[in-house]
């Protein structure tokens, strides 16, 4: 069986870290973005009523699948 291109690529989403968990940027309230000393994007945001600051990274999308 031949592998398709879809087997190698998945949709990615921008995420930030909150208490050890990756949270999609779309689920946060954006407050500010800047660049840290290493050149990474550092985002300040509000999540569930609290302010956080985290590097932004690309992660595979973890959509909920209905059964």
Secondary structure, DSSP 4 states (H G I P E B T S, - for coil): -PPPGGGT---EEEEEEETTEEEEGGGSEEEEEEE-TTS-EEEEEEETTEEEEEE-EEEE--PPPP-
